[in-house]
Amino acid sequence: MTTLNEIKHRAAQGSHKYSWEDLKRLRAEDEARQDERFRKQFHDFKAERTFSRCGVLPIHQHCRVENFELLTQGHRKAADFARWYIDNFYLNNGTGFIFGGQPGTGKNHLAAAICNELMAVGYSCLVITVNELMQKLRACYKASSEVSEDQFLRTMIDFDLLVLDEVGLQRNSDAERLVLNQIVDQRTCRFKPTGMLTNLPSGAEAPDTQTINSVLGVRIMDRMRANGGKWISFQWKSYRK
């Protein structure tokens, strides 16, 4: 079968005319591109209406992998993961990640760096704290809300990359676990990766399983490990000290 690149090359050379089959395929490809462009624009509109901001807060919009300070081997390992993640995101394998470490160690910087670079090439991303997520969800129940609960959850599920910040600082209620489980589960089933940022205690290579399971639940952690999910440890002193 003639490829589309061959068709375009042939047309540029002026040596052959398009066949009827060629024209149909070109039209189908153009319609598919238009549909995908419309889908992304519509999702961006819904996200803007829901969150009244873009995917990354202004304080982190300058963040890039290249301006992440490499003070230790651990910093280099984290930065190498972020670069690998960005470069391989197009594979669409649903690989998520958890960044674990004390406040001020650069978890938000690298998560924002990943999102900034992905958004620059057309992917939809959001970094949001669990507390803000729950506040936005509760606002859906107000009579004045223009966004229903189902629409809100659908928007959260549809992001190409969703990063949940301050995991472990929430109320730790059954209702919150249920919402987080629904979002993470639906995203995992669609190969939509989820990232998490947490200050919960951890070791150099793995989280404190008992603690994080008690906060998130075994089901959520099982989903986060699916599709090759990664734990990246930020075990160094805070930049803020």
Buried (B, 14 or more C-beta within 10 A) or exposed (E): EEEEEEBEEBBEEEEEEBEEEBEEBBEEEEEEEEEEEEEBEEBBEBBEEBBEEBBBBEEBEEBBBEEBEEEEEBBEBBBEBBBEBBEEBEEEEBBBBBBBBBEBBBBBBBBBBBBBBBBEEEBBBBBBBBBBBBEBBEBBEEEEBEBEBEBBBBBBBBBBBBBBBBBBBBEEEEEBBEBBBBBBBBBBEEEBBBBBBBBBBBEEEEBEEEBBBEBBBEBBBBBBBBEEBBBBBBBBEEEEE
